[in-house]
Amino acid sequence: MNRSKQKLNRVILAQDRMLNAYENKYNIVVFNALRKQINDSINTIGSFDPKPMADALESLYQEVFMTFVRFQYDTFTRLTTKSADFFIYTWLDAIRFYITQHLAANAGVINETTKKNIQQVLDIGRALGYTPAEMVEFLGDKFSDFNLSKRARTITRTEIGRIGNIAKDQAKDDWKSETGEPIFKIWVHRYAKVPRDWHLAMDNDKAIPENQLFEVTDPKDNVTEYMMRPHADGVSAKNTINCGCIVIYVSESYAQSLNSAI
């Protein structure tokens, strides 16, 4: 194994440890937000508070973004002209702007699904003629900790993947503006109990130019989506929901060394 591949493996392992730690942490935060929303709806038989999920995502976005923007920038250490600390205020402004522009919409999609799920259960209970006390018990059964835990994991993995890749873009742009060197990128697939085989196929240790699109083809329907990176804007849910894939940006010189070993 050449040194470039060894270095890439170390970066991937370090990145995976951080992603796993954040998923473990925010699984709990997101679960608690869902549980609060459900409990409030149970106690009032129908009301819904969107704020717990928005608060959970805001905390997730801020912490994960700041960790991964620095992590990506530091992978360019050999040719860096400014330390990561130089960009700290730029990065704080960037995540604040993202939250201002996108938090409400992102949380809104999740909240709408939660509200829809609650309403469906309420409609069934009413159709069955349940009393208020029976309705409360029915809601509690349908929204068990087990079911909410599964949904929390999906939300957390998706949102960490989303903001982690956005952070990578920010660091890449800042590093490129400092050095002027062309940037390459690598698609990294992360472990999943039921992996998307077509995402796993993208993880081939091959670095491609920054502006080249990844051709992501689902063999089940033979549909190809052209993506700048994992969690790219505008792609279908089947390529983003519960996806833990993440991009790694590298310098041109590193990409040449890595690709020569393939």
N, C-alpha and C positions, 0 to 999 in steps of 0.2 A: 504494500500500500504506500503510495507516494505521500510526501509531507502535506501537500495541499488537501488531500482526502482526509488525512489524520486530523488536520486542523479543523476541517469542516465538521467531522464527527464530534470533536470536542465542543464546537459551537452549538451543534444541534442538541447534544446531551445537556449542556448548560441551559439552553433555551427551553428544552422540554421539562427540566426540573422546575423552572420558574412558572411555566404554563400550568403544570400539574398543581403546584402550590396555590396559584391563584384560583384554579378551578375548585380546589378543595375549600378554599376560604369563601369564595363567592357563591358556591353551591348553597352554603348555609345562609348567606345574606339574602339571596334570591328566594330561597325556600321560605325564610321568615317573612319576606314581603308578600309572597303568595298566601301564606297561612294567615297573615293579618287581614288581607283583602277578603279571603274566604270567610274567616271568622266574623268579620264585620257584616258580611252579606248574610251569614247564617243568623246572626243575632237580630238583624233587622229584616230578614227575609227579603233581600233584594237590593239594598243600597250598595254602592260601589265607590271605593276611594282609590283614585289612580296614583296618589302620591307615594305610597310605599314602594312601588316598582320603579318610579322615576328616581326616587332617592337611592335605591339600590344600584341602578345603572349609573347614576352620576358618580357614585363612589367607585364603582368598578372602572369606569372610563378614566377617571383621573389617575388612579393608582397604576393601572396596567399601561396606560399610554406613557406615563413618565418613566416607567421601568423599561419599556421596550424601545422607546425612542433613544434612550441612552445606550441600551444594549446594542442596537443596530449601529449606532454611531461608533461605539467602541470596537466593533468588528473591523473597522477600517483603520485601526490604530497605527499601522505601519506608515501610512501616508497622511495621517491627520495633521492639519496645520493649526487647529485650535482644539483645546480640550473640550470635552462635552459640557463642562460647567459654563463655558462661554455662551452656550445656547439656552441656558436654563430658563431665562425669562421669555425667550422666543417660544420655547416649548410650552410653558405655562399659558401663554397667550393663545397658542394653537389649540390646546385642549379646551380652554374656556370657550373659544370661538366654536369649536365642534359641538360642545354641549349646548351652547346657545342655539345653534342652527339645527341640531339633529336629535337631541335628547327627547324632546316631546314626541316627535314622530316615531322614534324607535320604541319608546316605552308605550306609546299609543297602540302600536300593532300588537304588542304582548297583552296589554290591558283589554283590548277588544276581544281577543281570544278568550281571556279569562271571563269577561262579562258574558260572552256568548255561551261558554260552558255552564256558567251559573244559571243563565236564563233557560237553557235546555232542561236542566234538572228541575228548576221551578215549574216549568210547563208540565213536565211529567207528573210531578207531585200534585199539581192542581187537577190534572186530568184524572188522577187516581182518587181525588177527593180527600187528600190528607188534611188533617187539622194543623194549626200552626205548630203545635208540639211535634207532631209526626213529621212535618216538613223540616223542622230543624234537625231531627234525627236523620232524615233522608239525605239532607244536604251533607251532614257530617260523614255519613257512610260513603257517599259518592266522592267526596274530596278528602280521602284518607291521606295520611302522611306519606304512604308508599307512592300513591299516584302523584302527589305534589312534588315529591322528591325526584321522580323521573322527569317531570316537566322542568323543575328547577335546573337539573343537570343539562338539559337540552338548551335552555335559555342561556345559562352561564357559558357553556362551551361556544355557542354561537356568538355571543356578544364579546367574549374575550378574543375570539378569532377576528371579529370585525375590528375592534379597536387596536389589537396588536398589529394587524397589517397596516392600518392607517398610521400608527406610530412609526412603522418601518419606512413608509413613504416619506414622512416628515424628515426623519434622520437621513435618509438617502438624498433628499433634495438639498439639505443643509451641507452635507459632506461634499456633494458634487459642486455646489457653489463655491466651496473653499478650495477644491483641488482642480476642478476642470477635467478630471479624468473620467472617461466613459464608465458607465455602471452596467454590471450584469446582474442576473438574478437567478435564484434556484428555488424551485417549488419543493417544500418539505411536508410530507404527509406524517401525521401523528397517529399513534395507535388508537384503534377504535374496536369495540366488540364486533360491530358489523361494519367493516370498512367499505368505503366506496372504492371498488376495484379500479375504476377509471381515475380516481384521484391518486391512488397508490402508484399507478402507472406513470404519473407525472413526476414522481420522486425518483429520478434516475441519475442524480448527481451531476447533471449537465447544466452548466450555466449558459443562459441565453441573454442577448442584449436587452437592456432595460425596456426599450420600446417595442420589443417583439412580443406578440400575443401568445399565451399558452393556448393550445388547441385541446380543449377538454371535451372528450367524446364519451357519452354514456352508451355502452354496448347494448343495453336493453332496448333502446329506441333509436340508436345510431344518430342521436342529435348531438351536434357539436356546438359548444359555446366558446367564444374567443375571449379570454380573460387576461387582464394585465397582471393579475395576481390572485391568490385565494381571497375570497370575500370581496371581489371586485364589484363595483356598483353596477346595477342593472342586470345582473344575471339571475337565473331562476332559483327558487327556494331549494330545489334538489341539490344544488351545488353550494349552498351556503348554510342551510339549517343544520345544526349539530355538526358542523364541519370544524375540525381543529387544525386544518392545514395552515401553514404560514410561510411567507416568503423570507428568503435571506438574500440581501443585496451584497455584492462583492465587487471589488475593483477589477478592472480589465486585466491587469497583470495576474491577479489571482485566478480569474476565470480561465485564462490561457493555460496556466499551470494545471488546473483541475481538469480541464477538458482534454488535455494532452494525455492524461492517464486513463481515459475511458477507452 
